[in-house]
Amino acid sequence: MNLEIQKIAADKKKTKPVFDTSLGFGKYFSDHFFIMKYDAKNGWHQPKIEPYRQLTLDPAAMVLHYAQEIFEGLKAYNSKNGIFLFRAKDNLTRMNNSARRLCMPEIDIDFVYDAMKKLVLIDKEWIPTARETSMYIRPTMIATEASVGVRVSAEYLFYIIVGPAGSYYPEGFNPIKIFVSDKYVRAVRGGVGEAKTGANYAASLFAAQEAKKMGCSQVLWLDAIDQKHVEEVGTTNIFFRFDDEVVTSPLTGTILPGITRDSVIKLLRSWNIKCTERRISIDEIMKGSKDGKLKEVFGTGTAAVISPVSELHYKDEVFNVGSGKIGDISLKLYEEILSIQYGEKTDPFGWVEKIG
Ligand code: COI
């Protein structure tokens, strides 16, 4: 495939927002995007980087009816040391895993990786340079065949949009409160919980609104069978520190295999901090909060990086975490991951690629 590149006319470029932490998350998109089409006869074809524009879809496009959609989230980092991508191929590999689960066509990882790098560099003036800001990259695939029969679409669009981003939470890197839902569930065994598909996020919205009403930023999901064991938080995986051991839920098929989750496990083990993947019951967490063993709780994700948690709200009770402040391990992880992502520290894991 030949990648066609059509650049925007200088006078058509958008006005950029102020590049500081007030950027928030996911509100601004750059001047270009990457797009390609798929149909059964031609496979993936017509790959193009072109000026950012609206998409035209048939009202019967299958994604609009049966949610055959997958996406990824990753970032480009800009510092005095250059422009960096972090574990980008792992995101594309996970996208292909999601594609298989949703009966969608896989992408050629090397080709898309190369196109993504070109897109980021074409729009590099959209990558903010302040620490804790970055360019968020959102690869997306949708089913576009016009039909309302319930079956696998024969046509797709794959595109990548990018834009400047600050902190995911208005709190920034400050502790958030989370609401443990004992009523709603996110994903069931055998379902699509481990795929990065919009349906999982649609299913999360009702409880997320309940959480907001309770003054909490996110929902902590419990398993769907007996609502006893912790799964993940709305936009992050979740870790608990009991005394000197850090634990996180295992990848049993219902939670997202987070790339930041995996990086955190590897970093902790490289520091000789015990990190165990095992089932964690909500009872153990409540007990840990009461007897002081629960020292830290933090979420991990691309958008939020490390998100310390100060309180868990469960069944009308509030469970405090440690001192309520950012814990030592959360802080160390946050600093280490950012330093690797911004190319400030040697990366012993081979996670970053300098692209500019
Ligand atoms: C990410 O961390 O990149 C996510 O995809 C979480 C959310 C914004 C959907």
Residues whose N, C-alpha, C, O or C-beta is under 5 A from the ligand:
A	BS01	COI	G73 L74 T235 G301 T302 A303 A304
